Amino acid sequence: MVSPRLEWVQPADLADLYRVESAHPLFVDWRFRGTTISPWAFAEMNSRDVLANWILWHGNEPAGLLSLSQHSGRSQTAALGVVTVGSGRTRDIAAATILLMEFGFEVGLQIIYATIAEFNLVSAQAALSRHFDLEVVRRGAERHRGRQWDSRVYALHHRDWNGRLAWLARRARLRVNADEVMSSIEDVRRRSALAGWASS
């Protein structure tokens, strides 16, 4: 049985990702706000203020896209993004997400945020309410399919990581091969130090 594996998104992957995301209703409605995005704008979106951008593969098929974006070196925060594509399995996506958060804290993040619109809340609420703190409810902040929806901002703090989720990362490594992405932690630390921030 082939183990799912995590890899960095490479420039050569962007054309395929653009085709996948442009045809995916969640991306079109949520990330692109119902608009048609150009390949050039898509490439910029996947590079500007992005700390990590990973693909979860199952065999030769993409199963999930995971990112830490909106990265602020000054405040050491980033926003978590996770989307299942193709035949991605829930447990594999969950394991990959845990490893992405571990990566973020290992390279110096202090807070990881997750913003969820009300229309996506059912699928994510159980995991978020168990591991994240609800910080803000923005009433009617999102327009989607003809009506306004609430948007909820959740946060996981570095100080809570060891007590809540670090033990899950050990289990996640048994499910998902993350050797490539985790081996880059030191490189990201070096680049972040040169950019003016470092792990504490």
JODATA-V161706 format. One record per residue. N is the residue number from 1. PSI is psi in degrees with one decimal (* if undefined). BURIAL is b if it has 24 or more other ideal C-beta (glycine too) atoms within 12 Angstrom, else e. D_FIRST is the distance of its C-alpha to the first C-alpha in Angstrom with 1 decimal. Layout:
# JODATA-V161706
N_PSI_BURIAL_D_FIRST, N_PSI_BURIAL_D_FIRST
This chain:
# JODATA-V161706
1_131.2_e_0.0, 2_129.7_e_3.8, 3_138.1_e_6.4, 4_148.9_b_9.5, 5_147.9_b_12.4, 6_135.8_b_16.1, 7_154.7_b_18.7, 8_142.5_b_22.4, 9_127.2_b_23.9, 10_156.9_e_25.7, 11_-36.1_e_28.9, 12_-17.9_e_27.3, 13_-17.0_e_24.9, 14_-36.2_b_28.0, 15_-44.3_e_28.9, 16_-41.0_b_25.5, 17_-38.3_b_25.6, 18_-43.0_b_29.2, 19_-41.7_e_28.3, 20_-49.5_b_25.6, 21_-33.8_b_27.8, 22_-23.1_e_30.9, 23_-1.1_e_29.5, 24_118.8_e_28.0, 25_-37.4_e_30.6, 26_-42.6_b_29.9, 27_-44.7_b_30.4, 28_-45.2_e_33.5, 29_-39.4_e_35.1, 30_-59.2_b_34.2, 31_-38.7_b_33.6, 32_-1.9_e_35.9, 33_38.7_e_38.4, 34_8.7_e_38.5, 35_166.7_e_39.7, 36_119.0_e_38.6, 37_141.4_e_37.6, 38_157.5_e_38.1, 39_-33.0_e_35.5, 40_-41.3_e_37.7, 41_-35.3_e_38.0, 42_-43.4_b_34.2, 43_-40.7_e_33.8, 44_-40.1_e_36.3, 45_-31.4_b_34.7, 46_10.4_b_31.5, 47_-35.4_e_33.5, 48_125.4_e_36.6, 49_30.6_e_36.3, 50_119.7_b_32.5, 51_-38.1_b_31.2, 52_140.1_b_27.5, 53_105.4_b_25.7, 54_153.9_b_21.9, 55_134.7_b_19.3, 56_118.0_b_15.9, 57_142.9_b_13.5, 58_101.6_b_10.3, 59_-125.8_e_9.5, 60_8.8_e_13.2, 61_134.9_e_14.5, 62_135.4_b_16.4, 63_-17.6_b_15.7, 64_154.3_b_18.6, 65_129.1_b_21.7, 66_140.9_b_23.1, 67_155.7_b_26.4, 68_105.4_b_29.3, 69_-172.7_b_32.3, 70_40.2_b_36.1, 71_128.8_b_36.0, 72_110.3_b_39.4, 73_-30.5_b_39.9, 74_-45.2_e_43.3, 75_-6.9_e_42.1, 76_52.3_b_38.5, 77_161.3_b_36.9, 78_163.1_b_34.2, 79_133.4_b_32.9, 80_133.0_b_29.3, 81_128.0_b_27.7, 82_127.1_b_24.4, 83_132.3_b_23.5, 84_134.9_b_20.5, 85_157.0_b_20.1, 86_-128.6_b_18.3, 87_29.3_e_15.5, 88_134.3_b_15.2, 89_143.0_e_14.5, 90_-44.4_e_17.3, 91_-35.8_e_15.6, 92_-43.2_b_13.8, 93_-42.2_b_17.3, 94_-43.5_b_19.1, 95_-42.4_b_17.2, 96_-37.2_b_17.9, 97_-42.1_b_21.4, 98_-43.1_b_22.0, 99_-33.8_b_21.1, 100_-41.7_b_23.3, 101_-39.3_b_26.2, 102_-44.5_b_25.7, 103_-47.6_b_26.0, 104_-45.0_b_29.1, 105_-33.5_b_30.8, 106_-30.5_b_30.1, 107_6.2_b_31.8, 108_0.4_b_34.8, 109_146.7_b_34.6, 110_-28.6_b_36.7, 111_134.3_b_35.9, 112_123.9_b_33.0, 113_150.3_b_34.1, 114_120.7_b_32.4, 115_122.5_b_34.6, 116_125.5_b_33.8, 117_153.3_b_36.0, 118_-35.4_b_36.9, 119_-12.4_b_35.3, 120_4.9_b_31.8, 121_-35.7_e_32.6, 122_-42.9_e_31.1, 123_-21.2_e_27.5, 124_-13.4_b_28.1, 125_-39.1_e_30.9, 126_-49.1_e_29.2, 127_-42.1_b_27.2, 128_-45.3_b_30.2, 129_-23.9_e_32.8, 130_-35.9_e_30.9, 131_-23.4_b_30.4, 132_159.5_b_32.9, 133_134.2_e_36.7, 134_122.2_e_38.3, 135_-42.4_e_40.9, 136_139.9_e_42.4, 137_117.0_e_42.6, 138_103.3_e_44.0, 139_124.8_e_45.8, 140_29.7_e_45.4, 141_-17.8_e_44.0, 142_132.6_b_41.7, 143_125.9_e_42.8, 144_119.3_e_40.2, 145_49.5_e_41.0, 146_5.7_e_44.7, 147_165.9_e_44.8, 148_141.5_e_44.6, 149_150.8_e_41.8, 150_153.8_e_41.7, 151_131.5_b_39.4, 152_134.1_b_38.2, 153_119.4_b_37.7, 154_156.7_b_35.6, 155_140.2_b_35.5, 156_121.3_b_33.5, 157_147.0_b_35.7, 158_-38.8_b_34.8, 159_-23.0_e_36.9, 160_-10.4_e_34.8, 161_-51.9_b_31.4, 162_-38.1_e_31.5, 163_-25.0_e_32.7, 164_-44.9_e_30.4, 165_-13.1_b_27.0, 166_-36.9_e_26.6, 167_-29.1_e_25.0, 168_-28.3_b_22.3, 169_-35.9_b_21.4, 170_-39.4_e_20.3, 171_-35.9_e_17.9, 172_-35.1_b_16.7, 173_-22.9_b_15.7, 174_-19.3_e_13.2, 175_-34.4_b_11.5, 176_133.2_b_12.2, 177_111.5_b_12.7, 178_22.0_b_16.5, 179_-43.5_e_17.8, 180_-46.2_e_19.5, 181_-37.4_b_21.3, 182_-27.0_b_22.3, 183_-12.0_e_23.7, 184_4.6_b_26.1, 185_-47.2_b_27.9, 186_-37.4_e_30.7, 187_-42.3_e_31.3, 188_-38.5_b_31.6, 189_-43.6_e_33.9, 190_-44.0_e_36.1, 191_-36.6_e_36.4, 192_-34.9_b_37.2, 193_-39.4_e_39.8, 194_-29.9_e_41.4, 195_-5.7_e_41.4, 196_6.7_e_43.4, 197_153.6_b_41.1, 198_161.1_e_39.0, 199_147.6_e_37.1, 200_*_e_39.4
